[in-house]
């Protein structure tokens, strides 16, 4: 693929929504380039190996291209296969392992500085998702090698004492899967009950908790992580348990520093909603658009592939009126 230095549209992020924007731009006859700092659909690649989507395959389709799954709910591997085929069969213009570091307004256009070079574009679409920056517990010992904010394969934890932190779907999957591989699992939940969990997973976890196969501590937080134990704050006071690994499924956040550095304004509250027009997806920066999960700020459960894929056509329609 021969790279140009100037494009009608540069798309920051090569996840499903970034690919959808690329498909829409291609069909509109615009010159475009997708820039992705990691591998193709990098966030999906980093999902747990056994992850199953909430959505059906039809709701994960982009560009009107059918997604055929062997299951009622497709899994991570099927999604990776689908989006890879979409990208390659349509010969989408995408540069992988090239991180966008900053964008600069320049003569009514934008200069895009990356880890490998720079480009010029009249329009930008930012669809960087939220999975790259974990929400930290901010406790002593969180930087120990035994602590992870990304759960991948349960086999690694076989025979180990594992503390899973979190109340939602990711924590439920990690607790159940590591327990089934022989881990001694304790689930720590900050609130009084389990949270947003897939309907086919929640009863399984509740049953394991009720039979005491998985220990669950509610209204509990982590105070400190140590080499061979974890200090917890429970309703009864401070408690210590032996521990080999901590899987902190505490959530993730968009790259707010990148948005701020680019000049996109965020709300003053703790939600940090970015500014954009709901009709066109254009931000406070002229000809700079947002698409996908990044639109929701800290409310990362507002936007999904199924309800944000429409952002692509909406944005490209607006850009076509400018060119």
N, C-alpha and C positions, 0 to 999 in steps of 0.2 A: 504494500500500500504506500503510495507516494503521498507524503505529508505536505500540506500547504502551510503558509504562515498566517493566512487570514481566512475567516469563515463567517458565514451568516450567523451561525449558532455554535457556541461551545457548551457542551453538557458536562457538568462536574458530577461524576458518580456513575459507575457502570453496573448498578443493581437493576432489578426488574423495571423500576420507573425510569431510570436513565436509558435503558434499552428501549422502552416504550417511546420516550421522547425522540430517540434516534430514528426509530421506525417512522414516526410521524413526520419528522423533518425530512427524511429521505423521500417519503411519498409526496411531500409538498414541493420537492425539487430544490430544497435549500442545501447549501453547502454547510456541513456540520462536522463536528468531531466530539467523541465521547472520551473523557479523561478519567481513568480509574486508578486510584493509588495502589490497589492490590490486584488480586486475580479477578477474573470475570465473576460478577455477582459475589463479591468478596464477603459480604455479611452472611449470605446464605451458606457459603462454603464453611464459615466458622460456626454455624449452628451445630448442635449435638448430632452425632452420626445417626441416631435413631429417631430424629425429630419428625413429627407428623404435623401437618398444617391444620389449623382450624377450618380453613376454606376448602371448598371443592376445587377440582382442577379448572373448571370453567371460570371460576372467579379469579384464578391466577393467570389467566391468559392475557397476553398483551398483543396489540396490533391486529386483533381479530384472528390470530393464528391458533388453531386448536391445540389444546394440551390434553393428551390422552393418558390417563393413569390407570394402573391395574387395581387401584384401591379407591374406596369411596372418598377418602381424604389422602391426597398425595403426600409422599414423604420427601425428605431433603434430597435424596439421590435422584428422584424423579424430577424434582424442580430444577436441580443443577443441569440435568440432561436436557430438559425442555429449553431453558434459557440459553444454554450453549448452542443448541441447534438453531434457535431463533436468531441469535447473533451471527453465527457463521453462514447459515443458509441465505441470509439476507445481506451478507457481506457488509455488516455495519462497520462504519469507520470508528474504531475504538483503539485507544492506546492504553495498555495495561501496565501496571507497576510504574505509573507516572503520577505523582501527587501534585495537586494544585496547591501552591503555597500562598498565593495572593492574587487579587485582581485589582487593576488600577484603571480608573477612568482616563481616557486619552483621546482628545479630539472627537468627542461624541461617540467614541467606541470604547472598547476595553482591551487592555493588555493583560494576558493571563500568564503569570509566572509559575512554572512547574519545576519539579525536581530535575527535569531533563532539558528544559528550554523555555521558550516563550512563544505565545501565539497572539493573534489579534482577532477580535470578534465584535460584531455590531450588537449581538444579543447573547446573554448568558442564561443558562438554566442550572440551578443548583439543586441537586437531588442526592444529598450525601447521607441520608438515613440517620441512624442514631446508635448503631451497634458497636462503634469503635471506642467509645469512652464510657467505661463503667462508672456507676454511682458508688462511691467508696463508703465504707462503714466509718472511716476516719477514727480508727482505734489503734492503739499501739500494737505492733506486730503484724499489721495488715500487709506489710511488704515482705513478710517471710515467704520463702519458696513454697511452703505448704499451703498457701492461700491462693485461690484462683477465682476470678470473676467470669471465667468461661469454662463451661462443662462440655466435654467432648465424648469420651468413651468410658463406659462404666467398668470395663475390665481392669483399668488401671488401679481401681480402688478395692479390688478383691482382697478380703481378709483384713481390711484396715478400718480404723475408727474414724468415721467421717461425720463432720458437722455440716449440715446444709442450712444456709441462712436464706429465708425468703418464704413468701406465702402463696406465690402465684405459680403459673404453669411450669416455668423453668425449674423452680425449686422442687415441684412435685415430680417432674420427670427425673431429675437428678437423684432424689431420695429413693424413688421406686427402683430405678435401674441399678443403682449401686447396691442397694439392699439385695436385689435378685442375683447379683454377682458375688454375694457373700460378705459385703461390708456391714459393719455395725454402725447403723445410721441414727443420728439424732437430728431432728428438724427443729430449727429455732424460728419462731414466728413473732414478729414485733406486736401484732394485734391479738385480738381474742379469738380469731377464727381464720380458717383458710380463705384465700382470695380467689382470683380469677383463674380457674383451672378447667381444662377441657372436660366436657361432660362425661367422657368415657374413662377419664383418668381419676377424677375426684373420688368416686366411690371406692376405687381400688386403694387409693391412699388412705381414705377414712377407715377402711377395713383393716389395713395394716397397722394404723395407729390404735384402733380399738382393741386389736389382739396383741398389742405391745411389741409387734415385730419391728416397727419403727417408733422410736421414742419422739414425741412431739412436746415441745415446751412453748406454750403460748404466753403472750404479754412479757416476752423475754428478749433481751438484746445482748449483743456481744460487747463486753467491756475491754477485753484484751486477748490477743492471741499469743501464746507462748510455744516454745519448741515442742513440748510434749503434752500441753493441755490448753484449754480455752477457759477464760474467766467470763462468766455470764452474770447478767443482772436479771433476776427473776422477781416475781411478786413477793417471794419469801425472803429475798435478799441475795447476796452474792453467792455464786456457786461455781465450782470448778469441775470440769470433766476431762478425762484423758482423751487425747486427740492426736491423730496422725495427719489429717487433711481437713481443710475448710473450703467448701464450695459456696462462695458468696453470690447467690443469685438475687442481687439487690437492685438490678435494673441498669439502664444505660441512658445516655443523653446525647443530643446532637452536638456537633462541634460549634458551640456558641462563639468561641474565640475567633474562628474563621469568619463567621457571619459578621461579628462586630468589626473585625479588621477590614472586611470588605466594605463596611459602611452601612450594613443593614441594621435598622433599629429594632430593638427588642423591648417587650413590655417591662415595666419596672417591678412587677411582682415576681414571685418565685416560679411562675410558669414560663417566663421568658419567651412569650409568643413572638415570633418574628412578624414584622409588618409586611402585609401583602394584600392585594385586592382579590377578594374571593371570586370575582367574575373572570379576571384575566390571569391571576396568580403573579402579577407584577409587584415587586417590592417597592420600597421608597426610593430605590435606585432605578432610574429610567432604563428600561430594556434589560433588567435583571429579574429573573423569575425564580420562584420556588416550586418544587414538585415533590410529592411523597411525604414520608413521615416527618421530615425536617420542618414541615409547616406547623406541626403541633407543639413545638417547644418541648417543655417537660411533660406535656400530656402525650406520651408516646403510644397510648392506646386509642387515639382518635383516628389516625390514618393507617390504612393497611394497603396492600397491593390492590385488593378488590375495589376499594373506594377512592384510591388516588391515581389509578392508571388513567382515569379520564383527564387528569391534569395535562397529560401530554398533548392531546388534541386541542384542548382549550388554549394552551400556551402557543402552540404552533399556528393556530388560527389567528391569534393576536399578532404574532410576529409577521405573518404573511401580509397583514394590512400595513405594516411599516416598511416593507421592502418593495 
